[in-house]
Amino acid sequence: MHSLLPLPFFHVWSYLQTQPLMGLTATVCAWELACLIDIKAGHKPITNPTVLSITMLACALLITHTPYSAYFNGAQYVHFLLGPATVALAIPMYANWGSIKRHFVAIFISLTTGSIIAATSAMLIARALGAPHDVLVSLGPKSVTTPIAMAVAQNLGGQPPLTAVFVMITGIFGTVVCTGVLRLARVRDWRAQGLAAGTAAHGLATARMILLNETAGAYGGVAIGLNGIITSIALPLLVQVFGF
């Protein structure tokens, strides 16, 4: 890679590789480019900015042989903003609080059902394919936001790093297919769309929904919080009932 660069650019690249600025700049540039592609494509599911930016960054690190640790020295500053961004979901939730309270019973029943089905179906399929116990319990909380999912998996004897991978794959896949699946199912209510996205694919799908509609983002935020609580309570019971 270095041999392909003109000498001035080689010196600039060599400097950036040793500085936190490299990871931060790469992350911001990849995100802006991904957003531009998404806008030009008309917000198609396959041009989701999150998926595109992750793909671009991964390819860039592989092509330039840049260690992830070197990249994360700068990307950690963006990573820190994940917490405030999650908390910021309270703003659309507050704006829709009246609607959420009126439909809370329906929300709770549907979300509980979705949480249990998401965890149980994944573990049953994995067991049928011969996966060991630690993989099963690592897969169970795949639809929950990462910190809760990793804690639940660890308490059940799973592998938290593996759970983090499952959570990321679930979020990316759900983000890409959620709008198409909901359209095919003729689900047009933004409240139902947001709740389904947040339950099935946590924050990544909710971030996509909030770009499309604030109400959908609000219900997605509700789903993220309640799904974490319900899964952390229900998953240990499911493991005992089904003998995972």
C-alpha positions, -999 to +999 in steps of 0.1 A: +000+000+000+027+025+010+046+018-023+016+030-043+016+064-026+035+095-038+063+105-013+044+135+003+013+114+008+034+085+022+048+108+049+013+121+057-001+086+059+028+074+081+022+102+104-016+097+106-012+060+113+006+068+146-019+095+157-055+093+171-065+117+143-064+088+118-092+068+134-113+099+141-109+113+106-115+079+089-147+074+109-162+108+102-152+107+065-167+072+061-199+083+078-203+114+057-196+095+025-221+068+035-248+094+043-242+110+009-246+077-009-277+069+011-293+103+001-284+099-035-299+064-035-331+076-020-326+059+014-327+024+001-324-004+028-291-016+012-276+018+014-280+022+051-252+046+063-243+024+093-237-007+071-219+012+044-196+031+068-187-002+087-179-019+054-158+010+042-138+012+074-132-025+075-120-026+039-098+004+046-082-012+076-076-044+057-061-028+026-038-005+046-029-033+071-038-009+100-043-027+133-077-022+149-061-009+181-044+019+162-077+028+145-096+027+178-072+052+194-091+079+175-124+061+170-129+059+208-139+096+208-168+088+185-175+056+205-179+077+236-208+095+220-228+062+218-239+068+254-252+103+249-268+093+216-287+065+233-298+088+260-309+113+233-336+088+223-355+101+253-363+133+234-386+117+208-399+094+235-409+124+256-426+140+226-447+108+221-451+100+258-489+104+258-493+079+229-469+055+246-488+055+279-521+049+261-508+019+243-485+006+270-504-027+275-503-035+238-466-025+237-457-047+267-475-078+254-462-076+219-427-067+230-426-096+255-438-120+228-413-107+203-384-109+229-392-145+239-396-157+203-364-140+191-343-156+219-360-190+218-360-195+180-324-186+177-313-210+204-335-238+192-322-235+156-286-234+169-291-264+191-306-283+161-274-275+142-253-289+170-240-257+187-226-262+222-241-246+253-218-216+255-227-207+219-264-211+226-265-188+255-243-163+237-268-163+209-299-159+230-296-122+238-286-112+202-315-088+198-306-068+230-283-038+231-247-048+235-239-040+272-270-059+285-265-088+261-229-093+271-238-093+308-267-117+304-246-141+283-217-140+308-241-148+337-254-178+318-220-192+310-217-178+275-189-158+258-195-120+259-172-113+229-191-138+208-224-122+220-211-088+209-205-102+174-240-118+173-256-085+184-237-066+157-247-090+130-283-090+141-283-052+141-268-049+107-290-075+092-321-061+108-313-026+097-310-037+061-341-058+059-365-042+084-381-016+061-385-041+033-400-068+055-424-043+071-435-031+037-441-067+025-461-073+057-481-041+050-472-027+084-477+011+078-482+024+113-449+041+123-455+031+160-456-006+150-426-002+127-405+014+154-415-012+180-407-041+157-373-026+146-362-019+182-373-053+194-356-073+166-325-053+159-320-029+189-302+005+184-290+001+148-325-005+134-339+022+157-313+047+144-326+039+109-362+044+119-356+077+136-342+090+103-375+081+086-399+091+113-396+106+148-426+085+162-410+053+149-377+063+166-396+069+199-412+035+199-379+020+189-363+036+219-390+021+242-384-013+226-347-011+233-352-005+270-380-029+276-364-056+255-333-054+276-353-058+308-375-086+295-347-106+280-325-104+311-354-118+331-368-143+306-336-158+291-324-176+323-359-191+326-359-202+289-325-218+294-338-239+322-371-248+305-356-259+273-325-273+288-300-253+268 
